[in-house]
Amino acid sequence: MSGINRRTFLKLAGTAGAVGLFACTSKPVRDAKAKVVVIGGGYGGSTAAKYLKLFDPTLDVTLIEKMKNYYSCAGSNEVISGWHDLDWLLRSRDGLRAKFGVNLVKAKAVEIDPQKRFVILKDGSEIPYDRLVLSPGVDMRFDAIEGYDLKTSKFIPHAWKAGKQTTLLLNQLKAMRNGGVVIITAPASPYRCPPGPYERASLIANYLKQSKPRSKVIIIDAKTQFSKQDLFLKGWQDLYPGMIEWVSSASEGQIDHINPDKRLVVTEFSAHRADVLNVIPPQKAGWLARKTELADQSRWCPVEPHSFESTLIPNIHVIGDACAATPMPKSAFSANSQAKICAAAIIDLLNGRQPGPPSLINHCYSFLAPDYAISINGVYEYSGTERQLVATGGGVTPMDADRGLEAKFANSWRDNIAADSFDG
Ligand SMILES: Cc1cc2nc3c(=O)[nH]c(=O)nc-3n(C[C@H](O)[C@H](O)[C@H](O)COP(=O)(O)OP(=O)(O)OC[C@H]3O[C@@H](n4cnc5c(N)ncnc54)[C@H](O)[C@@H]3O)c2cc1C
């Protein structure tokens, strides 16, 4: 156990009386109107807040979110390829209050006091909780690649958080000459949206094929294999022959450093110069989770899979990209699925019941062209012997499947997850 030490953990567990599997021995902590606070109004947090109210309308649920506008990362590669405007990514949380009775607080949560159980906002005000759900997403690890830091990201985009970064990459692609080279660097796992870099390469190629056909996309990968690899490789051959090159770490080694001024990526064995450079750095759990010592040495937050309650600090549940829920990928679908399990478990715990074993799903679509998509899915259940989630089913689009139909499914999935997670 790292971060918080074992003695502190046991003390906190003692005062609170429940960490997931211990819950059967704890007393109900339910008062007339139990307070659940959710921090982070993205896919995970918004879904959790909504489903807590749906499952038990008597709960007092507060959602704290620091940003006025939420731009969905899911769909952002389509904006980069010029299919939609940035505003198409906006998701509204208004319905969470109007339709479901969630209290919305627009503020940055700057501290959590797990002992006294309250959240401190930037203006100093305190919000008490019986149970806290944290879904803060990811932060980029700006110390991981020499030559790439926060300052550099202002002109060498990562575009791994949607909004200004998406527009920066889009504008650089628009300004690039015909015959230019776009380099995308892809990180080692785990990171947000495993197939995302390869979908991005496909959709940039889709734009270049129409607007700057002599151009090329190179992916410099920290991995030796990637999600939906055979399907992507087949799609690139069919749609963009010779335009996309995937460079595996097996042949290049890892990135040694980046020279941002020259837009140069230097690996262990060679150097590549880009006209447009998109560095996707390794990632870690969002700042507040790390500050509260909810993350361990992996930089992600270990959780108990029945309830997504932290194994380090009781009464705090971590969902979405920030939690370590291996083998689930970090995706909007996973965050939504985890949020529902977490909401149901919190209601059990508040009523002195032990949450049952969970079953979760993930289904990730990737576009290669407007009428060409592929997908991967997985079912995850709790294994008592391994005391963690294991994949019990799943698969990918069959090689001979209709990619146009997959594209239709992908479009309706996007609408459905937006409605289910936000205000539908
Ligand atoms: C290019 C790209 C494409 C993607 N495509 C897909 C896809 O097709 N399908 C899919 O399933 N997933 C996709 N994803 C992944 C998906 O976007 C994430 O997995 C998902 O957003 C995770 O949800 P979350 O709630 O963990 O984090 P987020 O959605 O990032 O939400 C975190 C929220 O917490 C807020 N916050 C953080 N700290 C604080 C604080 N201290 N106080 C108040 N608020 C705070 C943030 O402002 C933010 O709104 C994609 C990602 C990328 C980058």
The ligand as an SDF file (V2000), in Angstrom:
LIG
                    3D

 53 58  0  0  0  0  0  0  0  0999 V2000
   -9.1270   11.5520  -29.3770 C   0  0  0  0  0  0  0  0  0  0  0  0
   -9.9800   10.7830  -28.4220 C   0  0  0  0  0  0  0  0  0  0  0  0
  -11.0360   10.0240  -28.9110 C   0  0  0  0  0  0  0  0  0  0  0  0
  -11.8400    9.2900  -28.0360 C   0  0  0  0  0  0  0  0  0  0  0  0
  -12.8410    8.5290  -28.5560 N   0  0  0  0  0  0  0  0  0  0  0  0
  -13.5670    7.7480  -27.7260 C   0  0  0  0  0  0  0  0  0  0  0  0
  -14.5940    6.9100  -28.2580 C   0  0  0  0  0  0  0  0  0  0  0  0
  -14.8510    6.8910  -29.4670 O   0  0  0  0  0  0  0  0  0  0  0  0
  -15.2780    6.1170  -27.3910 N   0  0  0  0  0  0  0  0  0  0  0  0
  -15.0150    6.1130  -26.0610 C   0  0  0  0  0  0  0  0  0  0  0  0
  -15.6840    5.3610  -25.3260 O   0  0  0  0  0  0  0  0  0  0  0  0
  -14.0520    6.9090  -25.5180 N   0  0  0  0  0  0  0  0  0  0  0  0
  -13.3230    7.7250  -26.3160 C   0  0  0  0  0  0  0  0  0  0  0  0
  -12.3440    8.5280  -25.7770 N   0  0  0  0  0  0  0  0  0  0  0  0
  -12.0340    8.4480  -24.3340 C   0  0  0  0  0  0  0  0  0  0  0  0
  -12.9720    9.2830  -23.4670 C   0  0  0  0  0  0  0  0  0  0  0  0
  -13.0200   10.6190  -23.8980 O   0  0  0  0  0  0  0  0  0  0  0  0
  -12.5230    9.2470  -22.0050 C   0  0  0  0  0  0  0  0  0  0  0  0
  -12.2350    7.9180  -21.6560 O   0  0  0  0  0  0  0  0  0  0  0  0
  -13.6070    9.8030  -21.0910 C   0  0  0  0  0  0  0  0  0  0  0  0
  -13.7460   11.1760  -21.3250 O   0  0  0  0  0  0  0  0  0  0  0  0
  -13.2710    9.5410  -19.6200 C   0  0  0  0  0  0  0  0  0  0  0  0
  -14.2580   10.1160  -18.7960 O   0  0  0  0  0  0  0  0  0  0  0  0
  -13.8440   10.6780  -17.3310 P   0  0  0  0  0  0  0  0  0  0  0  0
  -15.0870   11.0430  -16.6540 O   0  0  0  0  0  0  0  0  0  0  0  0
  -12.9050    9.7300  -16.6910 O   0  0  0  0  0  0  0  0  0  0  0  0
  -12.9560   11.9570  -17.6510 O   0  0  0  0  0  0  0  0  0  0  0  0
  -13.3550   13.3380  -18.4600 P   0  0  0  0  0  0  0  0  0  0  0  0
  -14.3930   13.0470  -19.4770 O   0  0  0  0  0  0  0  0  0  0  0  0
  -12.0580   13.8970  -18.8740 O   0  0  0  0  0  0  0  0  0  0  0  0
  -14.0050   14.2300  -17.3380 O   0  0  0  0  0  0  0  0  0  0  0  0
  -13.2590   14.7440  -16.2640 C   0  0  0  0  0  0  0  0  0  0  0  0
  -13.9280   16.0350  -15.8000 C   0  0  0  0  0  0  0  0  0  0  0  0
  -13.4560   16.3630  -14.4870 O   0  0  0  0  0  0  0  0  0  0  0  0
  -13.2850   17.7590  -14.4100 C   0  0  0  0  0  0  0  0  0  0  0  0
  -12.3500   18.0040  -13.2840 N   0  0  0  0  0  0  0  0  0  0  0  0
  -11.1090   17.4970  -13.1360 C   0  0  0  0  0  0  0  0  0  0  0  0
  -10.5800   17.9000  -11.9780 N   0  0  0  0  0  0  0  0  0  0  0  0
  -11.5000   18.6860  -11.3650 C   0  0  0  0  0  0  0  0  0  0  0  0
  -11.5250   19.4000  -10.1390 C   0  0  0  0  0  0  0  0  0  0  0  0
  -10.4680   19.3990   -9.3090 N   0  0  0  0  0  0  0  0  0  0  0  0
  -12.6310   20.1140   -9.8200 N   0  0  0  0  0  0  0  0  0  0  0  0
  -13.7120   20.1290  -10.6630 C   0  0  0  0  0  0  0  0  0  0  0  0
  -13.7490   19.4640  -11.8550 N   0  0  0  0  0  0  0  0  0  0  0  0
  -12.6450   18.7510  -12.2000 C   0  0  0  0  0  0  0  0  0  0  0  0
  -12.7420   18.1160  -15.7910 C   0  0  0  0  0  0  0  0  0  0  0  0
  -12.9150   19.5040  -16.0720 O   0  0  0  0  0  0  0  0  0  0  0  0
  -13.5850   17.2230  -16.6900 C   0  0  0  0  0  0  0  0  0  0  0  0
  -14.7800   17.8550  -17.1200 O   0  0  0  0  0  0  0  0  0  0  0  0
  -11.5670    9.3090  -26.6340 C   0  0  0  0  0  0  0  0  0  0  0  0
  -10.5080   10.0970  -26.1400 C   0  0  0  0  0  0  0  0  0  0  0  0
   -9.7270   10.8190  -27.0230 C   0  0  0  0  0  0  0  0  0  0  0  0
   -8.5960   11.6440  -26.4680 C   0  0  0  0  0  0  0  0  0  0  0  0
  1  2  1  0
  2  3  1  0
  2 52  2  0
  3  4  2  0
  4  5  1  0
  4 50  1  0
  5  6  2  0
  6  7  1  0
  6 13  1  0
  7  8  2  0
  7  9  1  0
  9 10  1  0
 10 11  2  0
 10 12  1  0
 12 13  2  0
 13 14  1  0
 14 15  1  0
 14 50  1  0
 15 16  1  0
 16 17  1  0
 16 18  1  0
 18 19  1  0
 18 20  1  0
 20 21  1  0
 20 22  1  0
 22 23  1  0
 23 24  1  0
 24 25  2  0
 24 26  1  0
 24 27  1  0
 27 28  1  0
 28 29  2  0
 28 30  1  0
 28 31  1  0
 31 32  1  0
 32 33  1  0
 33 34  1  0
 33 48  1  0
 34 35  1  0
 35 36  1  0
 35 46  1  0
 36 37  1  0
 36 45  1  0
 37 38  2  0
 38 39  1  0
 39 40  1  0
 39 45  2  0
 40 41  1  0
 40 42  2  0
 42 43  1  0
 43 44  2  0
 44 45  1  0
 46 47  1  0
 46 48  1  0
 48 49  1  0
 50 51  2  0
 51 52  1  0
 52 53  1  0
M  END
$$$$
